[in-house]
Amino acid sequence: MEKIEKIYTAEATATGGRNGEVKSSDGVLDIEVRTPKEMGGADGAYSNPEQLFAAGYSACFDSALSLVIRTEKIQTGETKVTAQVSIGKNGSGGYGLAVKLQISILDVTQEVARSLAEKAHQVCPYSNATRGNIEVELEII
């Protein structure tokens, strides 16, 4: 495992698991989480771990994409990344995640968008953390 030089460390604490709350050490994040209805939970306007992971991955990947675009000096329009994080049973009797990243880059061809997305996938810390551990699909839209 490659050691990294830490620039920033986020800290959050969960109590109650999927039916509890999550708070960041700085107090900015302070939310109740609940098991989604599809997993046997109740209806309601609550977040869950998969939704929080999707939010983090989409924001991180969009930032990596912006970095690649600046580095490549390519003129583009707006970028947008939607992360779909799925949870399900794996073959070992446990649970696993799968991710689909829907990537939109305005004002470039599909080929250029795919190239930029693939380069961002090599730069993004979330992509690097999940590589080889979970299925991650890149979809250019």
C-alpha positions in Angstrom: 0.0 0.0 0.0 1.3 3.4 -1.0 1.7 5.9 1.8 0.2 9.3 1.2 1.2 12.7 2.5 -2.0 13.9 4.2 -3.3 17.3 3.2 -6.7 17.2 4.9 -8.5 14.8 7.2 -12.3 14.7 7.5 -13.8 13.2 10.6 -17.4 12.0 11.1 -18.9 9.9 13.8 -21.9 7.6 13.4 -24.1 6.4 16.2 -27.0 3.9 15.7 -25.7 2.5 12.4 -28.2 2.7 9.6 -30.9 4.0 12.0 -29.0 6.7 13.8 -27.1 9.9 13.1 -23.9 11.1 11.5 -22.0 14.1 12.7 -18.8 15.7 11.4 -16.3 16.9 13.9 -16.8 20.5 12.8 -20.6 20.3 13.1 -21.2 21.1 9.5 -22.7 17.7 8.8 -25.3 16.6 11.4 -28.0 14.3 9.9 -30.2 11.5 10.7 -29.7 8.3 8.6 -32.2 5.5 8.1 -32.3 2.2 6.3 -33.9 2.8 2.8 -37.3 1.4 2.1 -35.9 -1.0 -0.5 -33.8 -2.6 2.3 -36.7 -3.0 4.7 -36.7 0.5 6.2 -39.5 2.9 6.6 -40.5 5.7 4.3 -39.2 9.1 5.1 -36.9 11.9 4.0 -33.6 10.6 5.4 -30.2 10.0 4.0 -28.2 6.7 4.1 -24.6 5.6 3.8 -24.9 4.9 0.1 -26.4 8.3 -0.6 -23.5 10.0 1.3 -21.0 7.9 -0.6 -22.6 8.9 -3.9 -22.5 12.6 -2.9 -18.8 12.4 -2.0 -17.8 10.4 -5.1 -19.7 12.6 -7.5 -18.2 15.8 -6.1 -14.7 14.3 -5.9 -14.8 12.9 -9.5 -16.1 16.3 -10.9 -13.2 18.0 -9.2 -10.8 15.5 -10.7 -12.4 16.0 -14.1 -11.9 19.8 -13.8 -8.3 19.2 -12.9 -7.7 17.0 -16.0 -9.5 19.6 -18.2 -7.3 22.4 -16.9 -4.1 20.3 -17.3 -5.0 19.3 -20.8 -6.0 22.9 -21.7 -9.2 21.8 -23.3 -12.1 24.3 -23.7 -15.3 22.7 -22.4 -18.7 23.7 -21.2 -20.2 22.8 -17.8 -19.3 19.4 -16.3 -21.7 17.3 -14.3 -21.2 13.9 -12.6 -24.0 11.8 -11.1 -23.0 8.9 -9.0 -25.3 5.9 -8.6 -24.2 3.7 -5.7 -25.9 0.3 -5.4 -25.7 -2.1 -2.5 -26.4 -5.8 -2.8 -25.4 -9.3 -1.8 -22.1 -10.5 -3.1 -21.1 -14.1 -3.8 -19.5 -14.5 -0.4 -22.7 -14.1 1.6 -21.9 -10.5 2.5 -22.7 -7.2 0.9 -21.0 -5.2 -1.7 -21.2 -1.9 -3.6 -21.3 -1.1 -7.3 -21.0 2.4 -8.8 -22.1 4.0 -12.0 -20.7 7.5 -12.8 -22.8 9.4 -15.3 -20.5 12.0 -16.8 -21.6 15.0 -18.8 -19.1 17.4 -20.4 -20.6 20.1 -22.6 -19.1 21.4 -25.8 -16.8 18.4 -26.5 -17.2 15.2 -28.6 -18.0 11.9 -27.0 -14.5 10.7 -27.7 -12.9 13.7 -26.0 -15.4 13.3 -23.1 -14.5 9.6 -22.7 -10.8 10.4 -22.7 -11.1 13.1 -20.1 -13.3 10.9 -17.9 -10.9 8.0 -18.1 -8.0 10.3 -17.1 -10.1 11.7 -14.2 -10.8 8.1 -13.1 -7.0 7.7 -12.7 -6.7 10.9 -10.7 -9.8 10.8 -8.5 -9.1 9.7 -4.9 -12.4 7.8 -4.7 -11.6 6.0 -7.9 -8.2 5.1 -6.6 -9.6 3.9 -3.3 -12.3 1.7 -4.9 -10.2 0.4 -7.9 -10.1 -3.4 -7.8 -12.5 -3.5 -4.9 -15.9 -2.6 -6.5 -17.4 -2.4 -9.9 -17.2 1.2 -11.2 -18.8 2.0 -14.6 -18.1 5.2 -16.5 -21.1 6.4 -18.6 -20.6 9.4 -20.9 -24.0 11.2 -21.3 
